[in-house]
Amino acid sequence: MNYLDKVLPEECAVKLGAKAKARRLSAGWKRATLAERAGVTEASLKRFEQTGQASLELVLRVALSLGRLAEFEGLLEPPPAQSMDELDRQLNRPLPKRGVR
């Protein structure tokens, strides 16, 4: 278990909001400017920056406006295969339609 396994979702959300604010400020933008560019309300952006609370859509819109959307594409990717057999199974096995537990 590494450090990131111990971070609570709430802590991660607060850090993400703070990072978005830092990126906005480093770009020299007012909150109103980023809100307009992202197509979100200024109040929603303020709540995200201060508390981390936001919809996924808002977070993605803000990331797009800050030029960081591509970083989200790698989220939730399966772990890399550890062998050729495992890679073959990953590539050729159809995903189940639902979970078993």
C-alpha positions in Angstrom: 0.0 0.0 0.0 1.4 3.4 -1.0 0.7 6.9 0.2 -2.1 7.5 -2.4 -4.0 4.4 -1.1 -4.4 6.3 2.2 -5.8 9.5 0.8 -9.5 10.1 1.4 -11.7 11.2 -1.5 -12.5 14.4 0.3 -8.8 15.2 0.8 -8.1 14.5 -2.9 -11.1 16.7 -3.9 -9.8 19.6 -1.8 -6.3 19.3 -3.2 -7.7 19.2 -6.8 -9.7 22.4 -6.2 -6.7 24.1 -4.7 -4.6 23.0 -7.7 -7.2 24.4 -10.1 -7.1 27.7 -8.3 -3.3 27.8 -8.4 -3.4 27.1 -12.2 -6.0 29.9 -12.7 -3.9 32.4 -10.7 -0.7 31.4 -12.5 -2.6 32.1 -15.8 -3.5 35.5 -14.4 -7.2 34.9 -14.7 -10.0 36.1 -12.4 -12.4 33.5 -11.2 -15.0 35.1 -13.5 -12.7 34.6 -16.5 -12.2 30.9 -15.8 -15.9 30.4 -15.0 -16.9 32.0 -18.4 -14.3 30.0 -20.3 -15.4 26.8 -18.7 -19.1 27.5 -19.0 -19.8 27.2 -15.3 -21.1 29.6 -12.7 -18.7 31.6 -10.7 -20.3 30.4 -7.5 -19.8 26.7 -8.5 -16.2 27.4 -9.4 -15.6 29.2 -6.1 -17.1 26.2 -4.2 -14.8 23.8 -6.1 -11.7 25.9 -5.5 -12.5 26.3 -1.8 -14.0 22.9 -0.8 -13.3 20.5 -3.7 -17.0 20.0 -4.1 -18.0 19.9 -7.8 -19.7 17.7 -10.4 -17.4 15.6 -12.6 -18.6 17.7 -15.5 -17.5 20.9 -13.8 -14.1 19.5 -13.0 -13.6 18.3 -16.6 -14.7 21.7 -18.0 -12.3 23.5 -15.7 -9.5 21.1 -16.7 -10.2 21.7 -20.4 -10.2 25.5 -19.9 -6.8 25.2 -18.1 -5.4 23.0 -20.8 -5.2 19.9 -18.5 -8.0 17.7 -19.8 -5.7 15.1 -21.3 -4.4 14.2 -17.8 -7.8 12.7 -17.1 -7.7 10.3 -20.0 -5.4 7.9 -18.1 -7.6 7.6 -15.0 -8.9 4.2 -14.2 -6.8 2.4 -16.8 -6.2 -1.3 -16.1 -2.8 -2.1 -14.6 -0.1 -3.1 -17.1 0.1 -6.8 -17.8 2.9 -8.5 -16.0 3.4 -11.3 -18.6 2.6 -12.0 -22.2 -0.1 -14.5 -21.1 -1.8 -11.8 -19.0 -1.6 -9.4 -21.8 -3.2 -11.9 -24.1 -6.0 -12.5 -21.6 -6.6 -8.8 -21.2 -6.8 -8.2 -25.0 -8.9 -11.3 -25.8 -11.2 -11.7 -22.9 -14.6 -9.9 -23.2 -15.6 -7.7 -20.2 -18.4 -9.1 -18.1 -21.7 -7.3 -18.3 -22.0 -7.0 -14.6 -20.0 -7.7 -11.4 -20.2 -10.9 -9.5 -19.9 -9.4 -5.9 
